[in-house]
Amino acid sequence: MEHLDEISLTGLTVFGHHGVFDHERRDGQNFIIDLQLRLSLADAAASDDVADTVHYGELADRVAAVVASDPVDLIETLAQRIADVVLADERVQFVTVTVHKPQAPIAQTFSDVAVTLQRGGA
């Protein structure tokens, strides 16, 4: 059985217009995305060829495009959309997605609110 390795992308900050409230949709805010991809990196390590791995620059661009487009009410929905994009690469077997919303409209003092989900490929 092949072991799984990990690619992490943390702190990807993208401006989006997600939220339940009208002012969130109108004004927008930054969302911070953390990803952990589980996959075998054996081929990439052996070949030293970026074509044999997930190109994290391209991954960041794809995820940023999801966050910047088509507003949704819930960061849970946004996290699922991101997971779907990541898992479209069949090499990725599992992904953990965390969506941080540090400017969420919460009356109390807080440093962050986030949703984390874990999904596996088909």
C-alpha positions in Angstrom: 0.0 0.0 0.0 1.3 3.4 -1.0 1.6 6.0 1.8 0.2 9.4 1.6 2.2 12.6 1.7 1.0 16.1 2.2 1.1 19.4 0.4 0.1 22.4 2.6 -1.0 25.9 1.4 -1.7 28.2 4.3 -2.8 31.8 4.7 -4.1 32.3 1.1 -5.9 35.6 1.5 -8.6 36.4 -1.1 -11.2 39.2 -1.1 -14.7 37.9 -1.6 -18.3 38.9 -1.1 -19.7 36.0 0.9 -22.0 36.3 3.9 -25.6 36.3 5.0 -25.9 40.0 5.5 -26.4 42.6 2.7 -23.4 44.6 3.8 -21.1 41.6 3.5 -22.3 41.0 0.0 -22.0 44.6 -0.9 -18.7 45.5 0.8 -16.9 42.2 0.8 -14.0 41.2 3.1 -10.9 39.0 3.2 -11.1 35.3 3.6 -8.1 33.3 4.5 -7.8 29.7 3.2 -5.7 26.9 4.5 -5.4 23.6 2.6 -3.8 20.2 3.4 -3.8 17.9 0.4 -3.0 14.2 1.0 -1.5 12.4 -2.0 1.5 10.3 -3.0 4.5 12.5 -3.8 6.7 9.5 -4.7 6.5 10.1 -8.5 7.4 13.8 -8.1 10.2 13.0 -5.8 11.6 10.4 -8.2 11.2 12.5 -11.4 11.9 16.0 -10.0 9.2 17.1 -12.4 6.5 19.6 -11.5 4.2 17.8 -13.9 4.2 14.8 -11.4 2.7 16.8 -8.5 0.1 19.4 -7.7 1.5 22.8 -8.8 0.8 24.9 -5.7 0.9 28.1 -7.7 -1.8 26.9 -10.0 -3.7 25.5 -7.0 -3.6 28.9 -5.3 -5.0 30.5 -8.5 -7.9 28.0 -8.8 -8.8 28.4 -5.1 -8.6 32.2 -5.3 -10.9 32.2 -8.3 -13.5 30.2 -6.3 -13.3 32.6 -3.4 -13.5 35.7 -5.6 -16.5 34.6 -7.6 -20.2 33.6 -7.0 -21.0 34.8 -3.5 -22.6 32.3 -1.0 -24.1 32.8 2.4 -22.1 30.3 4.4 -18.4 29.7 4.6 -19.3 26.0 4.9 -20.6 26.2 1.3 -17.4 28.1 0.2 -15.2 25.4 1.9 -17.1 22.6 0.0 -16.6 24.5 -3.3 -12.9 24.7 -2.6 -12.7 21.0 -1.7 -14.5 20.1 -5.0 -11.9 22.1 -7.0 -9.0 20.5 -5.2 -10.4 17.0 -5.5 -10.9 17.5 -9.3 -7.2 16.6 -9.5 -7.4 12.8 -9.2 -4.0 12.5 -7.6 -5.4 14.2 -4.5 -7.0 11.5 -2.2 -8.0 13.7 0.7 -8.2 17.4 1.4 -8.7 19.5 4.5 -10.0 22.9 3.9 -10.2 25.7 6.5 -11.9 28.9 5.6 -11.2 31.8 8.0 -13.5 34.8 8.2 -11.6 37.1 10.6 -13.9 40.1 9.9 -17.1 38.2 10.5 -19.9 40.5 11.8 -19.8 39.3 15.4 -20.6 41.8 18.2 -18.1 40.3 20.6 -14.3 40.7 20.4 -12.8 37.7 18.7 -9.6 36.9 16.7 -11.0 34.6 14.1 -13.9 32.4 13.1 -13.3 29.4 10.8 -14.9 26.3 9.3 -12.8 23.2 8.6 -14.0 20.3 6.5 -12.3 17.1 5.4 -13.2 15.4 2.1 -11.9 12.4 0.2 -11.8 11.7 -3.5 -14.1 9.3 -5.2 
